[in-house]
Amino acid sequence: MSHAPLPRTRAADYVWPLMDTQPIHIIGAGLAGSEAAWQAARHGAPVVLHEMRPFVGTPAHATADFAELVCSNSFRSDDAQYNAVGLLHAEMRRLDSLVMACADAHQTPAGGALAVDREGFAQAVTERISSHPLISVERGEVAGLPPPAWDNVIIATGPLTSAGLSLAIAALTGAEALAFFDAIAPIVHLETIDMSVAWRQSRYDKSGPAGDAAAYINCPMTREQYEGFVDSLLAGPKAEFKDWENVPYFDGCLPIEVMAERGRETLRHGPMKPVGLANPHRGGERAYAVVQLRQDNALGTLWNMVGFQTKLKHGAQTEIFRAIPGLEKAVFARLGGLHRNTFLDSPRFLDERLRLKSEPRLRFAGQITGVEGYVESAATGLVAGRLAAAERAGATLRSAATRGRVAAPARWAKVRSRRKGARAQTRRGAARPRRPGRLDWGRLSGRRSPGYSAAWVSPDVRCAFSFSATRNANSRACSPFRRGSQWV
């Protein structure tokens, strides 16, 4: 069953008629909040975007810019053909995503990944939002539940929601938020890296969106150096938690010392894997382990240590990381750190339109819902903004799930029989259709994930945007994953 390519249409091509003048209030101007504001405004809805920074800060943010990236500067793979995140990139671009447009405009070399100049990216998002005629920005904290007069609200305050709002949400749901610890990797000044030891190369010489096949700086280690490095990580002083803080780590962003505790070879098969890299200083040999650094700004003067999130104390970080070959004289623009992220038990509290079941005027988006990653956070903001604008206009985005239809690109699934009860013949990991409202796409690898899913049909692009919310047993996170779109 084949489909014609999706059209590349713009949200400006369609505005819902008779738009109510009452604004949509969006709390939080991170990736999700900024994307939600953009989508709602592009569909004709007036928006008031509330952001507490710079008057109230967080443990992770450093600026007052919208959509500030506090951890990595990577949006992960941009390969739409073979990678689920890359496919989500492509779908969001077709849906006129502000986040993707600004990321494309401020990308930096990163092999097959889409990485950005974090300052240029955040400034571009801030400028686009601030200059939109239908978006008003109000700086200041919303310290409790939004007032009853706000009848259409998107809460996109992220995992670092202020204490006042967090307590109000907890009181409304009658339950404590779930939580996990997230970590930040160090950033190094380029001129302090010894390039007579290190070299530039992308893994397997793969060029990415920026067209650079030498996008990473690689610092090699021998077996003896690697063993000593692991010993130092295990013995180094670390940030300690209170006895009552029984909070797991996010498995997608584990501190390196936690990975080392799980086995001495874990790092060498994770962020320090040497495959696909040849050391030109040693006749093209493969090192026992490799530390990679990725460009962090457009000027190329700052480089972050890939996968080196850490909870080591700052003094120990400087000492241990300068033992890495090529970084003996490294000067750090930022050292690593750790912060506590909180989120909702979304399958329990939110409906299929991201609204709080007990108070439907409140809709949630972004990492506060439990999604993992920049792209997923922005994608939920995109969906929430369109849903809120449709609701304000009195329109309804039809749910593919409620009609029992399955939306997916032909390359992921193919149904060969329509006999009653017949199984879907699948390839590349697609799962068979389930009953309406309970579609289960599984992962592209072929695994299945219990949970719920929904798809919203957008009238301006004639496609279904769907995701499956699942439980992650390790991080206890609820993770939406993009599954595809087709003509409807």
DANOR-V622642 format. One record per backbone hydrogen bond with DSSP energy under -0.5 kcal/mol. CO is the residue of the C=O (numbers start at 1). NH is the residue of the N-H. Records with the same first field share a line. If there is no record, write none. Layout:
BEGIN
CO=NH + NH
END
This chain:
BEGIN
7=9
10=13
11=14
23=25
24=26 + 48
25=154
26=28 + 50
27=156
29=67
30=34
31=35
32=36
33=37
34=38
35=39
36=40
37=41
38=42
39=43
40=45
41=44
43=16
46=24
47=49 + 136
48=26 + 50
49=138
50=28
51=140
52=55 + 56
65=68
68=70
73=116
76=114
78=80
79=83
83=87
84=88
85=89
86=90
87=91
88=92
89=93
90=94
91=95
92=97
93=96
97=101
98=102
99=103
100=104
101=105
102=106
103=106
104=107
106=117
108=115
110=113
112=78
113=115 + 209
114=75
115=108
116=118
117=121
118=122
119=123
120=124
121=125
122=126
123=127
124=128
125=129
126=130
127=131
129=132
132=135
134=47 + 136
136=49 + 138
137=139
138=51
141=143
147=150
149=151
152=25
153=155 + 363
154=27 + 156
155=365
156=30
158=161
159=342
162=166
163=167
164=168
165=169
166=170
167=171
168=172
169=173
170=174 + 175
178=343
179=248
180=341
181=250
182=339
184=310 + 337
186=305
187=333 + 334
188=303
189=192
190=193
193=195
194=197 + 198
199=201 + 218
202=205
203=206
208=211
211=213
212=111 + 208
213=202
215=295
216=201
217=293
218=199 + 220
219=291
221=288 + 289
222=226
223=227
224=228
225=229
226=230
227=231
228=232
229=233
230=234
231=235
232=236
237=313
242=245
244=246
245=247
248=181
249=251
250=253
251=254
253=183
255=258 + 259
256=260
257=261
258=262
259=262
260=263
263=266
265=269
266=269
267=270 + 272
270=273
272=290
274=277
276=204
278=280
279=282 + 284 + 285
280=283
282=285
285=279 + 287
289=221
290=292
291=219
292=306
293=217
294=304
296=118
297=300
301=190
302=296 + 297
303=188
304=294 + 306
305=308
308=186
309=256
311=239
313=317
314=318
315=319
316=320
317=321
318=322
320=323
321=324
324=327
326=194
327=330
331=189 + 333
334=187
337=184
339=182 + 341
341=180
343=178
344=346
345=348 + 349
346=350
349=357
351=354
354=364
355=351
356=359
359=356 + 362
361=153 + 363
362=356
363=155
365=368
366=369 + 371
367=370
368=344
369=346
371=373
373=377
374=378
375=379
376=380
377=381
378=382
379=383
380=384
381=385
382=386
383=387
384=388
385=389
386=390
387=391
388=392
389=393
390=395
391=394
392=20
396=398
398=400 + 457
399=403
400=405
401=404 + 437
405=407
406=408
409=412 + 413
412=427 + 430
414=416
419=422
424=426
425=414
427=430
435=438
441=431
443=446
447=443
450=471
452=469
454=467
455=400 + 401
456=458 + 465
457=459
458=461 + 462 + 463
462=488
463=458
464=466
465=456
466=483
467=454
468=470 + 481
469=452
470=479
471=473
472=476
477=472 + 479
478=480
479=470
481=468
484=466
486=464
END
